[in-house]
Amino acid sequence: MSLNRVVITGCGAISPYGQGVAALVDGVWASRATVQAMPEWGRIDGLHSLLAAPVPELAVKELLSRNLRRTMGPMAIYATLAAREAVAQAALNEDYLASGEVGVAVGSTTGSPSAYEDFYRRYLPDEAIDGIKSGEFFKIMGHSCAANVCLALGIRGEQWAPVSACASSCQAIGLGYLLIKSGRQQAMLCGGADEVHPSVTGVFDVVRAASQRNGQPASSPRPFDRDRDGVVCGGGSGILVLENYQAACARGATILGEIIGFGNVSDSEHIANPHEDAMAGAMRKAMAEAGVEGSQVDYVNAHATGTLQGDLAEARAIGMVLGPGAAVSSCKGHIGHTLGAAAALESIVVLEMLRRQEAVPTLNLENPDPECAVVDLIKKVEKRNLNMVLKNNFALGGVNSALVIRRQES
């Protein structure tokens, strides 16, 4: 069976920098920190990390009708707005979106945590559901983002919603790639979304993986740095339009890049502790599918969240696969760890790197950990010949995923 090439023709973003891809790109290239103190979280007993990179307030009532908003928590709002931007850039019309040839794969860690809190604050005191509105369930279901994107854009193709925490949108992009490659769909809206909430940060706090640099919010997280102390959670959504190459060319679409490999492996050694062998396995599978040798990979956009174990394991894994000369950086210092949105937002940054032929550094990497410096850790914006990029994303529960993204070529 002949397999289709899969290209990227549109991007949309809601990030800690605000609305739109331009805000994300401008913020990253300007090295602007988005992490801030969350003093109101101090009321929560046992929560030690009072840091986050939230999405700035959006004019939601002006952007989305009340009828759509009634089933959306913040994360579904982010996903819908990002999807609209991506569709507009790709110039997909309403008839095509409704044709059944276009599908959706949008993941998240859970349903909306703020909606969960509202629901259980009403339910638990008296174990009563009186007064809970019918739209609340649609905010907390695991596929809330995917369902609401389909509803808002009138999409009638396949709907998928990977729920794999920090790897959700990497798996969503990989899934979209596989569906188009095999011919099941002609185009896919792929990505993820998540929102800032103290319960989400609390999960990392409980497993001792959250940053506690509360007095210096802009200095955290610090991927690969010797003084790193953990994750800072962020919010937002990234959406990519993936298309069959032939179909995209036929309608004259602008091609931003091409996905040529996807690796996805499970680490069964431990549910929380990362292992470099599994990380390396995901990278090798993605590269094998792409037909790419290590010498052809020009840059690695690392998952690197700023945890002691995770950054070290990933640096070692990259070194194992690509050798000590591999150019590596992480976006987490800029926008925090946006969890289900991370791979998609970071892939948008990668596409801009390919366009500009520049690699951006890891923000807050001031003193590289010698044990992580087994690869070439980028510390400033550098002009580089970028054609082939490896994109890593990993998650608690043993999920290890990687994409190979190639610069636009005819």
C-alpha positions in Angstrom: 0.0 0.0 0.0 1.3 3.4 -0.9 1.6 5.7 2.1 0.8 9.4 2.1 3.3 12.1 3.0 2.0 14.3 5.9 2.7 18.0 6.0 1.8 20.9 8.3 -0.2 23.7 6.8 -1.6 25.7 9.8 -0.8 26.5 13.4 -2.8 28.1 16.3 -1.7 29.0 19.8 -3.0 30.2 23.2 0.0 30.4 25.5 1.2 32.1 28.6 2.3 34.9 26.2 -1.4 35.4 25.2 -3.5 34.7 22.1 -1.9 33.8 18.8 1.1 32.2 17.3 2.7 35.6 16.9 2.6 36.3 20.6 4.2 32.9 21.3 7.0 33.3 18.8 7.7 36.9 19.7 7.9 36.0 23.4 10.2 33.1 22.9 12.6 34.9 20.7 12.7 37.8 23.1 13.4 35.4 26.0 10.6 36.8 28.1 9.7 34.8 31.2 6.0 34.0 31.8 6.2 32.3 35.2 4.7 34.3 38.1 4.0 33.9 41.7 0.6 32.6 42.7 0.2 33.9 46.3 -3.5 33.0 46.5 -2.4 29.3 46.5 -0.9 29.9 49.9 -4.2 29.0 51.4 -3.8 25.4 50.4 -2.3 23.3 53.2 0.7 21.2 52.1 1.2 23.0 48.7 4.8 24.1 48.6 5.0 25.3 45.0 3.3 28.7 44.4 4.4 29.2 40.8 2.6 29.0 37.5 2.6 30.3 33.9 -1.1 31.0 33.3 -2.7 32.3 30.2 -3.4 36.0 30.4 -7.1 37.0 30.6 -8.8 36.7 27.3 -11.9 38.5 26.0 -13.7 35.2 25.8 -17.2 36.6 25.6 -16.2 38.6 22.5 -14.5 35.6 20.9 -17.0 32.8 21.5 -20.8 32.7 21.7 -22.5 31.9 24.9 -24.0 28.7 23.3 -20.5 27.4 22.7 -19.0 28.6 26.1 -21.6 26.7 28.1 -19.9 23.4 27.6 -16.3 24.7 27.8 -13.9 24.9 30.6 -10.8 27.2 30.1 -8.8 24.5 28.4 -11.6 23.8 25.8 -11.8 27.5 25.2 -8.0 27.6 24.6 -8.2 24.7 22.2 -11.1 26.1 20.2 -9.5 29.5 19.8 -6.2 27.9 18.8 -8.0 25.6 16.3 -9.7 28.6 14.7 -6.4 30.3 14.2 -4.8 27.1 12.7 -7.8 26.6 10.3 -7.6 30.2 9.2 -3.9 29.9 8.4 -4.4 26.6 6.6 -7.4 28.2 4.7 -9.7 25.2 5.3 -13.2 26.2 4.4 -16.4 25.2 6.2 -17.5 22.7 3.5 -14.2 20.9 3.8 -14.3 20.8 7.6 -17.8 19.2 7.4 -16.9 16.8 4.6 -15.8 13.9 6.9 -12.3 14.1 5.4 -11.0 16.2 8.3 -10.7 14.9 11.8 -9.5 16.0 15.2 -7.0 14.6 17.7 -6.7 17.0 20.7 -5.5 15.7 24.0 -5.2 16.9 27.6 -4.3 15.6 31.0 -7.9 15.4 32.3 -11.0 17.4 31.8 -11.1 21.0 33.1 -9.7 21.0 36.7 -11.5 24.3 37.5 -14.7 22.7 36.4 -14.0 19.6 38.5 -13.5 21.9 41.5 -16.8 23.7 40.9 -18.6 20.4 40.4 -17.4 18.8 43.6 -17.7 21.9 45.7 -21.4 21.7 44.9 -21.8 18.0 45.1 -19.7 16.9 48.2 -21.0 19.0 51.1 -24.5 17.5 51.0 -24.0 14.9 48.3 -26.5 16.7 46.1 -26.6 17.6 42.5 -29.3 20.2 42.7 -28.2 23.4 41.0 -25.5 21.7 38.8 -26.0 22.8 35.3 -26.2 20.3 32.5 -23.2 21.8 30.7 -20.8 21.0 33.5 -20.3 17.4 32.5 -19.1 18.4 29.1 -16.4 20.5 30.7 -15.0 17.7 32.8 -15.1 14.7 30.4 -11.7 13.6 29.3 -12.4 14.4 25.6 -13.8 17.9 26.3 -11.3 19.7 24.2 -11.7 17.5 21.2 -15.5 17.4 21.4 -15.8 21.2 21.7 -13.4 21.8 18.9 -15.5 19.5 16.6 -18.7 21.3 17.7 -17.4 24.8 17.3 -15.8 24.1 13.8 -18.5 21.7 12.5 -16.0 18.9 12.0 -17.5 15.5 11.1 -14.4 13.3 10.6 -12.7 11.1 13.2 -12.5 12.4 16.8 -9.7 11.3 19.1 -8.5 12.5 22.5 -5.3 11.1 23.8 -5.2 11.5 27.6 -1.6 10.9 28.4 -0.6 13.8 30.6 2.6 15.6 29.4 2.7 13.5 26.1 -0.9 14.1 25.1 -0.4 16.4 22.2 2.7 14.6 21.0 0.6 11.4 20.8 -2.2 13.5 19.2 0.1 14.8 16.4 1.5 11.3 16.0 -2.0 9.8 15.7 -3.0 12.4 13.1 0.1 11.7 11.2 -0.7 7.9 11.1 -4.4 8.5 10.1 -3.4 10.7 7.2 -0.4 8.5 6.2 -2.7 5.5 6.0 -5.5 7.4 4.1 -8.2 7.3 6.7 -8.3 11.1 6.8 -7.1 13.8 4.4 -6.5 16.4 7.2 -6.4 16.5 11.0 -6.4 19.2 13.6 -3.9 17.9 16.1 -2.6 19.2 19.5 -3.6 19.6 23.1 -4.6 21.9 25.9 -4.4 22.3 29.6 -5.1 25.0 32.2 -3.3 26.2 35.3 -4.9 25.1 38.6 -3.4 24.4 42.1 -4.5 20.8 42.0 -2.4 20.2 38.9 0.7 21.8 40.4 -0.2 19.8 43.6 0.2 16.5 41.7 3.9 17.4 40.9 4.3 18.7 44.5 3.2 15.4 46.0 5.8 13.5 44.0 8.4 16.1 44.9 8.8 17.3 41.3 7.5 20.9 41.5 9.7 24.0 41.7 9.7 25.9 45.0 11.6 29.0 43.9 8.6 31.0 45.0 10.5 34.2 45.7 12.1 34.2 42.2 9.4 33.1 39.8 11.1 34.3 36.6 14.1 32.2 37.4 12.2 28.9 37.2 12.0 26.3 35.8 15.6 25.7 34.9 16.0 22.8 32.5 19.4 21.2 32.5 20.7 23.7 35.0 22.6 22.5 38.1 20.2 24.5 40.3 17.0 23.2 38.8 14.4 22.1 41.3 11.4 21.0 39.4 8.4 21.7 37.2 6.4 24.9 36.9 3.0 24.2 35.3 1.6 26.4 32.5 -1.6 26.7 30.5 -2.7 27.1 26.9 -3.3 25.2 23.7 -1.4 24.4 20.5 -3.1 23.1 17.4 -1.5 22.0 14.1 -3.3 21.3 10.8 -1.8 18.2 9.3 -2.6 17.3 5.7 -2.1 14.8 3.0 0.8 16.3 1.0 -1.0 15.8 -2.4 -4.2 17.3 -1.2 -2.4 20.3 0.3 -0.5 20.9 -2.9 -3.7 20.5 -5.0 -5.4 23.4 -3.1 -2.3 25.5 -3.1 -1.7 25.4 0.7 1.5 26.9 2.2 3.5 24.0 3.7 5.2 24.9 7.0 7.0 21.5 7.5 6.6 17.8 7.2 6.3 15.0 9.8 8.2 12.0 8.7 8.5 9.9 11.8 6.8 9.1 15.1 8.0 6.9 17.9 5.9 5.9 20.9 7.1 3.4 23.5 6.1 2.4 27.0 8.6 2.3 29.9 7.4 -0.5 32.2 10.1 -0.2 34.8 8.5 2.5 37.0 5.3 4.5 36.8 7.0 7.8 37.8 10.8 7.6 37.4 12.1 8.2 33.9 14.6 5.9 32.2 16.9 6.8 29.4 16.6 3.5 27.6 12.9 4.1 26.9 13.4 7.7 25.9 16.1 6.6 23.5 13.8 3.9 22.2 11.1 6.4 21.3 13.7 8.6 19.5 15.2 5.6 17.6 11.7 4.4 16.5 10.8 7.9 15.2 14.1 8.1 13.3 13.9 4.6 11.9 10.4 5.3 10.5 11.7 8.6 9.0 14.8 6.8 7.5 17.0 9.3 9.3 20.5 8.7 10.7 21.8 10.4 13.8 24.1 12.6 11.7 21.1 14.0 9.8 19.4 15.4 13.0 20.3 19.0 13.3 18.6 19.9 16.6 16.6 18.3 19.4 13.7 20.1 21.1 13.8 18.4 24.4 11.0 17.7 26.8 13.3 18.8 29.7 10.9 20.1 32.4 13.5 21.1 35.0 13.3 18.0 37.2 16.5 16.4 38.6 15.9 13.0 37.2 14.0 13.7 34.0 16.5 16.2 32.6 19.5 14.0 33.3 17.8 10.9 31.8 16.9 12.8 28.7 20.3 14.3 28.2 21.8 10.8 28.5 19.3 9.4 26.1 19.9 12.0 23.5 23.7 11.4 23.9 23.1 7.7 23.5 21.2 8.2 20.2 22.9 11.2 18.6 26.2 11.6 20.4 27.7 14.5 22.3 27.5 17.0 19.4 23.6 17.0 19.4 22.2 20.6 19.7 19.6 20.6 22.4 17.3 23.1 24.1 13.9 23.2 25.9 11.0 25.6 25.8 9.9 25.0 29.4 11.9 27.9 30.8 9.9 30.3 28.6 6.3 29.0 29.1 6.5 26.5 31.9 5.3 23.0 31.4 2.0 23.3 29.6 1.3 19.6 30.0 -1.2 18.4 27.4 -0.4 21.4 25.2 3.4 21.1 25.5 4.3 19.2 22.4 2.0 21.2 20.1 3.1 24.6 21.4 6.7 23.6 21.3 6.3 22.2 17.8 5.1 25.6 16.7 8.3 27.1 18.0 10.2 24.4 16.2 8.5 25.3 12.9 9.6 28.9 13.5 13.1 27.8 14.1 13.1 25.9 10.8 11.7 29.0 9.0 14.2 31.4 10.6 17.1 28.9 10.6 17.7 29.8 14.2 17.8 27.7 17.3 16.5 29.3 20.5 18.1 28.6 23.9 16.8 27.1 27.1 15.7 30.1 29.2 17.2 30.1 32.8 20.1 27.8 31.8 22.9 29.7 33.4 25.0 26.9 34.9 24.6 23.7 33.0 24.7 20.6 35.1 27.9 18.8 34.1 26.0 15.5 34.1 23.5 17.0 31.6 26.2 18.6 29.4 26.8 15.3 27.6 25.1 17.1 24.6 25.4 20.6 23.2 23.1 22.7 25.4 22.2 25.9 23.5 22.4 29.0 25.6 21.7 31.8 23.1 19.8 32.3 19.9 22.1 30.8 17.2 22.0 30.7 13.4 22.1 27.1 12.4 21.5 25.0 9.3 18.3 23.3 10.4 16.6 20.8 8.2 15.7 17.9 10.4 14.5 18.2 14.0 13.7 15.6 16.7 10.9 16.6 19.1 10.7 14.7 22.4 7.8 14.5 24.9 7.5 12.2 27.9 4.9 11.6 30.6 4.3 10.1 34.0 3.0 6.5 33.5 5.9 5.5 31.3 4.9 7.3 28.1 7.8 8.1 25.8 7.1 9.8 22.4 9.1 11.5 19.7 8.5 13.2 16.3 10.8 13.8 13.4 9.9 17.1 11.7 11.5 18.1 8.4 11.8 21.6 7.0 9.6 22.4 4.0 10.8 20.9 0.8 9.2 20.3 -2.6 
